[in-house]
């Protein structure tokens, strides 16, 4: 789970609170982050599925992208359809390169016709900001918001918990945003997250982050959750982790993310690598990201070879581990398209042994997003 980087580790505004709560801290994307609390990864995972978990995601990059041409300018860098968003709606998309491969995945929220809110991955944010600035030039203004923290409240009790403090969130739909206040604190709240559960991400000023976190943790259904459970939750939900399941060697089509590209963007193109993406949409890619369930109880980890019935390598595992909610091992990875059909039997090479497994539909645990 650890993503190492050189240099001294950065700390989020919630660092002292994590230590106070007994968190085990590890390096991740250049930050000193909590991987688990004394309750342990298994209980944190199951508590999030059953009630509500609070995650510190302040290491993520937050920025505003503003100007009359902001939407059109951003669409020159991403295959996502931002123009189709109404004010207060958000979209998952990715920055692509000239080969149609993924530089990063990100969330884009349309706050208004000339103001977008971007959330990018921690390990990519410096490169992302430089890339956007270089490619966009003076067409729109990118403003980094390092003065803001980001917390994620996830789980079936999240709406009840947050609505006690901010009643309006109960009426929000999945993938929408609200500018509001949280106990008098300026907040941007989106109904989104990275667990497959209903939940919210809450952006607040750094100086208010501890106040907001303590208020949420004071609720009986809420526990603090670390990176360990965050990873197992997103894996069960079939969600990609940048640098593992998607990177600069994978296209959105190979990653089975074609659903993020609207009919207009497919037809018009106009984003880096569009011709390659359009060709893969028409003809199919040579490989695909798939879900894989090993037989038995032994998990297959990232880097394990996927082989056919004759032992020939046909792919690689990119994420794998034990799924507490499904009570068994789960994995995802890339296989040659001929082997991507659900139900295909494959082998996973783990410590020199080939374990039987089956290509399986994702998500492994059902998504429970709130859609009115």
ChimeraX attribute file (.defattr): number of C-alpha atoms within 10 A of each C-alpha:
attribute: neighborCount
match mode: 1-to-1
recipient: residues
	/A:1	14
	/A:2	13
	/A:3	12
	/A:4	14
	/A:5	13
	/A:6	7
	/A:7	7
	/A:8	10
	/A:9	16
	/A:10	15
	/A:11	14
	/A:12	22
	/A:13	21
	/A:14	23
	/A:15	19
	/A:16	13
	/A:17	14
	/A:18	21
	/A:19	14
	/A:20	9
	/A:21	13
	/A:22	14
	/A:23	22
	/A:24	16
	/A:25	18
	/A:26	19
	/A:27	18
	/A:28	21
	/A:29	20
	/A:30	20
	/A:31	22
	/A:32	18
	/A:33	28
	/A:34	24
	/A:35	22
	/A:36	23
	/A:37	22
	/A:38	11
	/A:39	13
	/A:40	16
	/A:41	21
	/A:42	16
	/A:43	16
	/A:44	25
	/A:45	24
	/A:46	18
	/A:47	21
	/A:48	27
	/A:49	23
	/A:50	16
	/A:51	17
	/A:52	33
	/A:53	29
	/A:54	24
	/A:55	21
	/A:56	26
	/A:57	21
	/A:58	25
	/A:59	25
	/A:60	19
	/A:61	24
	/A:62	23
	/A:63	20
	/A:64	19
	/A:65	24
	/A:66	20
	/A:67	16
	/A:68	13
	/A:69	16
	/A:70	21
	/A:71	24
	/A:72	14
	/A:73	19
	/A:74	24
	/A:75	19
	/A:76	18
	/A:77	21
	/A:78	27
	/A:79	29
	/A:80	24
	/A:81	22
	/A:82	24
	/A:83	13
	/A:84	13
	/A:85	18
	/A:86	14
	/A:87	17
	/A:88	17
	/A:89	21
	/A:90	24
	/A:91	20
	/A:92	17
	/A:93	22
	/A:94	24
	/A:95	24
	/A:96	26
	/A:97	18
	/A:98	13
	/A:99	16
	/A:100	25
	/A:101	25
	/A:102	25
	/A:103	22
	/A:104	24
	/A:105	23
	/A:106	21
	/A:107	17
	/A:108	26
	/A:109	26
	/A:110	25
	/A:111	23
	/A:112	15
	/A:113	16
	/A:114	15
	/A:115	20
	/A:116	23
	/A:117	21
	/A:118	21
	/A:119	19
	/A:120	22
	/A:121	20
	/A:122	19
	/A:123	21
	/A:124	17
	/A:125	20
	/A:126	12
	/A:127	12
	/A:128	20
	/A:129	16
	/A:130	11
	/A:131	15
	/A:132	19
	/A:133	15
	/A:134	10
	/A:135	13
	/A:136	17
	/A:137	12
	/A:138	12
	/A:139	17
	/A:140	22
	/A:141	19
	/A:142	21
	/A:143	14
	/A:144	15
	/A:145	16
	/A:146	14
	/A:147	11
	/A:148	21
	/A:149	26
	/A:150	26
	/A:151	22
	/A:152	27
	/A:153	32
	/A:154	30
	/A:155	27
	/A:156	22
	/A:157	20
	/A:158	25
	/A:159	23
	/A:160	15
	/A:161	21
	/A:162	20
	/A:163	13
	/A:164	12
	/A:165	14
	/A:166	16
	/A:167	13
	/A:168	12
	/A:169	21
	/A:170	16
	/A:171	11
	/A:172	19
	/A:173	17
	/A:174	19
	/A:175	21
	/A:176	22
	/A:177	25
	/A:178	18
	/A:179	14
	/A:180	15
	/A:181	14
	/A:182	20
	/A:183	12
	/A:184	8
	/A:185	15
	/A:186	14
	/A:187	21
	/A:188	19
	/A:189	24
	/A:190	25
	/A:191	27
	/A:192	26
	/A:193	20
	/A:194	21
	/A:195	28
	/A:196	23
	/A:197	27
	/A:198	25
	/A:199	28
	/A:200	27
	/A:201	23
	/A:202	26
	/A:203	21
	/A:204	23
	/A:205	19
	/A:206	18
	/A:207	14
	/A:208	18
	/A:209	23
	/A:210	18
	/A:211	15
	/A:212	17
	/A:213	19
	/A:214	11
	/A:215	14
	/A:216	22
	/A:217	18
	/A:218	10
	/A:219	13
	/A:220	10
	/A:221	19
	/A:222	21
	/A:223	22
	/A:224	23
	/A:225	30
	/A:226	26
	/A:227	22
	/A:228	19
	/A:229	26
	/A:230	21
	/A:231	23
	/A:232	24
	/A:233	25
	/A:234	21
	/A:235	28
	/A:236	28
	/A:237	21
	/A:238	25
	/A:239	17
	/A:240	21
	/A:241	18
	/A:242	18
	/A:243	16
	/A:244	14
	/A:245	18
	/A:246	22
	/A:247	19
	/A:248	15
	/A:249	12
	/A:250	20
	/A:251	26
	/A:252	26
	/A:253	25
	/A:254	25
	/A:255	21
	/A:256	14
	/A:257	15
	/A:258	16
	/A:259	11
	/A:260	17
	/A:261	21
	/A:262	15
	/A:263	11
	/A:264	12
	/A:265	19
	/A:266	19
	/A:267	11
	/A:268	12
	/A:269	19
	/A:270	15
	/A:271	22
	/A:272	21
	/A:273	20
	/A:274	23
	/A:275	16
	/A:276	17
	/A:277	27
	/A:278	18
	/A:279	12
	/A:280	18
	/A:281	15
	/A:282	9
	/A:283	9
	/A:284	14
	/A:285	18
	/A:286	13
	/A:287	21
	/A:288	24
	/A:289	26
	/A:290	25
	/A:291	26
	/A:292	32
	/A:293	24
	/A:294	23
	/A:295	16
	/A:296	11
	/A:297	12
	/A:298	14
	/A:299	20
	/A:300	28
	/A:301	21
	/A:302	17
	/A:303	16
	/A:304	21
	/A:305	23
	/A:306	27
	/A:307	23
	/A:308	17
	/A:309	10
	/A:310	8
	/A:311	14
	/A:312	11
	/A:313	17
	/A:314	18
	/A:315	23
	/A:316	21
	/A:317	25
	/A:318	22
	/A:319	25
	/A:320	25
	/A:321	19
	/A:322	20
	/A:323	24
	/A:324	20
	/A:325	16
	/A:326	11
	/A:327	9
	/A:328	16
	/A:329	21
	/A:330	30
	/A:331	28
	/A:332	28
	/A:333	26
	/A:334	25
	/A:335	27
	/A:336	18
	/A:337	17
	/A:338	11
	/A:339	20
	/A:340	19
	/A:341	15
	/A:342	14
	/A:343	13
	/A:344	14
	/A:345	19
	/A:346	25
	/A:347	25
	/A:348	29
	/A:349	20
	/A:350	16
	/A:351	9
	/A:352	8
	/A:353	9
	/A:354	16
	/A:355	19
	/A:356	18
	/A:357	22
	/A:358	18
	/A:359	22
	/A:360	21
	/A:361	14
	/A:362	20
	/A:363	15
	/A:364	20
	/A:365	20
	/A:366	12
	/A:367	15
	/A:368	15
	/A:369	19
	/A:370	18
	/A:371	9
	/A:372	7
